[in-house]
Amino acid sequence: MLLPEPPSAPHRIEEHALENLRQIRQTMQDAAAFTALSGRGAIWIGLTGLAGAGLALRWPDHALLIWLAAAAIGIAIGLGATFVKARRARVLARPVRKFFLQLAPPWAAAALLTAVLTGRGEVALLPGLWLLLYGVGMAAGGALSVRAIAVTGMIFMLLGGLALAAASGGSSTGWERGDLFLGLGFGGVHLGLGAWIFRRHGG
């Protein structure tokens, strides 16, 4: 009785290569249709931004501290919610890590400029710079996620430019209209982004 010949080495290599291509194609399709950024998290960040704007307008002498606290809370919410969503969806950690590494340099620049401008008493420029640099990070991170993230970054950059223009026409020692721009950006824009992600990209 003759035994079947084992498959040749070239045949096995070809099957392995085709399987790798299928996995790569599926990974790219999943990345295009999914973002690990949590819609629920973005909504809670938006609510935090609106609360920050309300408190800052109510107590303008403490606006800087209020917004720094809101930023810390928002970052914690964003990181936590994204981790939970990525883990639930079994998304590879590398894309999530790369997305936040895109945000890290603008955040570091914002922190440095906050310290410098606060020391010089030019806090009126901070709202515009925060919005602008946050938008830069979002636009860069959006290259690794769905297009709505990049579009959101551009909206933040636009708001940052408008806030800087508004600040340049007034006193350099006050917030002027900065609280309103911050509330619109970190509050309203985040709420809109969160609702869109929640409906379209799995919560």
CORLIN-V573172 format. One record per helix or strand of 3 or more residues. SS is the DSSP state (@ for helix, = for strand). FROM is the first residue (numbers start at 1). TO is the last residue. If there is no record, write none. Layout:
((SS & FROM & TO) (SS & FROM & TO))
//
This chain:
((@ & 9 & 33) (@ & 39 & 58) (@ & 60 & 89) (@ & 93 & 120) (@ & 123 & 144) (@ & 147 & 168) (@ & 178 & 200))
//
